């Protein structure tokens, strides 16, 4: 009896320890699995977010075929004024209405930039037609002019264009002046050596 009793007491703790060990291992396995799954989902979400962000940043803008070519002539100086102008040619197959050129004017005093729309003449361009634009600026007020855009329509929508150099500045003409030098007169109004007054040669 005592032997049997001792055997039962010995076996019971062994089985309880085994159950606790199995339960602990199972809980640890579940915890590790949850942690691994969470880490995987988090990494997968981060990769997807990065891929979407990169795709949005690198998405190329749709290219639009140019509808016109803008030529900008060399600036002309006329006294205290500077004349800036050029031409615009409609290279598309559609009509362009209320066409204007957008220029960026830079002030000499503080270097600030000012944008100005200059209307075309004529303002309506049919396919293949060409118009002119021109503006007078005060030379002492503006230091430089740059072409920044082409617009058309009642809402001045931007128009795709290409640009190139226009007419060159004509060479400046130098006024010819006649300078008269007074020649020194000879003694008595005559040359020292003349047929009527020969000079003696020693």
NORTATA-V337722 format. One record per backbone hydrogen bond with DSSP energy under -1.0 kcal/mol. NH is the residue of the N-H (numbers start at 1). CO is the residue of the C=O. E is the energy in kcal/mol with one decimal. If there is no record, write none. Layout:
nh: <NH/NH>
co: <CO/CO>
e: <E/E>
//
This chain:
nh: <5/6/7/8/9/10/11/12/13/14/15/16/17/18/19/20/21/22/23/24/25/26/27/28/29/30/31/32/33/34/35/36/37/38/39/40/41/42/43/44/45/46/47/48/49/50/51/52/53/54/55/56/57/58/67/69/70/71/72/73/74/76/78/81/82/83/84/86/87/88/89/90/91/92/96/99/100/101/102/103/104/105/106/107/108/114/116/118/120/121/125/128/129/131/132/133/135/137/139/141/142/143/146/148/149/151/152/153/156/157/159/162/164/166/189/190/194>
co: <1/2/3/4/5/6/7/8/9/10/11/12/13/14/15/16/17/18/19/20/21/22/23/24/25/26/27/28/29/30/31/32/33/34/35/36/37/38/39/40/41/42/43/44/45/46/47/48/49/50/51/52/53/54/160/89/162/87/164/85/167/83/81/78/137/76/135/133/71/131/69/129/67/67/125/123/151/118/149/116/146/114/144/112/141/105/103/101/99/132/96/90/126/88/121/86/84/82/80/138/138/106/104/102/102/100/157/97/153/152/150/68/70/72/186/187/197>
e: <-2.8/-2.6/-1.9/-2.1/-2.3/-1.9/-2.1/-2.1/-1.1/-1.0/-2.1/-2.1/-2.2/-1.7/-2.0/-2.3/-2.3/-2.5/-2.8/-2.5/-2.5/-2.6/-2.6/-2.5/-2.6/-2.6/-2.4/-2.5/-2.5/-2.7/-2.5/-2.8/-2.7/-2.6/-2.6/-2.4/-2.5/-2.5/-2.3/-2.8/-2.4/-2.3/-2.4/-2.2/-2.5/-2.5/-2.4/-2.4/-2.5/-2.5/-2.3/-2.2/-2.1/-2.5/-2.7/-2.0/-3.1/-3.2/-1.8/-2.3/-2.7/-2.3/-3.0/-1.8/-3.1/-3.0/-2.7/-2.0/-1.7/-2.5/-2.3/-2.7/-1.6/-1.2/-2.9/-2.5/-2.6/-2.9/-2.8/-2.9/-3.2/-3.9/-2.3/-2.8/-2.3/-2.9/-2.7/-3.0/-2.1/-2.5/-3.3/-2.6/-2.7/-2.6/-2.4/-2.0/-2.3/-2.8/-2.3/-1.3/-2.0/-3.0/-1.9/-2.6/-1.4/-2.7/-2.1/-3.2/-1.5/-1.9/-3.0/-2.0/-2.1/-2.5/-2.1/-1.2/-1.4>
//
